[in-house]
């Protein structure tokens, strides 16, 4: 009880003792005083209980939050482990297949094959110790062929640019590799005269469209020719 409350009740009683009595003739001042004296400890206990309950609820919420955070971490770790395992299997399959195809294209296993390293958010594709243009294009062709053989990929398309910097012997073996494929492969090639007779024969037997100047362009004329006056 605050001192101000105590003195308010005291002055009220002293000012008019008769009016400050209850219906049993007891001074209201003393009744209120006793009530406060008895009730205040009870209120303190209730406050302590309420405070204790609040602390218990906060502790439960903290434990629940901590458990949810741990569950989230466990699930994230499990997902990462699954992704890494799957990537490792795909990486191994691709590298094994590309090593085999590289031996077929190069005619020997003494040349480094292209290799791929797969990570959850990035990858690295290279031929170790050889960053030349021809080797890079060869690696891309071999990678596409490996994907065609190992997946449901129905076809791929290779432009003539890929072949221009690749050695002739390897170019011949790439054409022969294409010929063994049961899925569709579309290529464009600028010239076949430099290729082996076998490679030329494969190309001729599978040619769908031949384009050249002199009315044999795709639409019958070259779009970049200037009009003659």
C-alpha positions, 0 to 999 in steps of 0.5 A: 500500500502506498503512503498516499493511500494510507493518509487519504483514508486516515484523514477521511476517518479523522475528518468525520469518524461517524460517516466513515463507518460501515453498517456494523459500526466498524471504522471504514478506515480500519477495514480498508487498512486490514483488507489491504494488509491481507490482500497485498501478500495475496496479490504479490503471490499472484504476480509471482505466479503470473511472472513464473508462468510467463517465464515458463511460456517464454522458455517453452517458446524458446525450446520450440524455436530451438527445436524448429531451428535444429529440424530446419538445419537437419533437413537442410543438411539432409538435402545437401547430402542428397544433392551432393550424392546425386551430383557425384554420381552424375559427375562420375558417369559423365567423366567415365563416358567422356574418357571413353569417347575421348579415346575413341576420337583421339585414337589413344588414351594418352590424351587428357579427356574433358572433365566436369566437376559439378557443385550445387551452385556451379560447375567446372568444365575443362581439359586439364593442361590444354585450353586450346580452341580445338581441344575446347570444341572437341570437349564440347562435342564429346560432352554433348555425345555423352549426354545423348548416350546417358540421358533421354536427350533425343538429339543435338545440333552441332554447327560447322564452327565446332569442327574448324579448329579440330585436327582432321584425323579427330574430325574423321573419328567424330563423324564416325562416332556420329554414324554409330548413334541411334538417336538423331544428330544434326550438323552443318559442315562447310567442306568435306573434301579434307575428310577421309573417304569413309567420313565423306561417305557417311556425310553424303549418305546422311545429307538432307540439305546442301547449300551453296551459291548460284541459286542453291541458297536456302531461299534461292538467293543470298540475302546479303547480295546488293541489287544490281542496277 
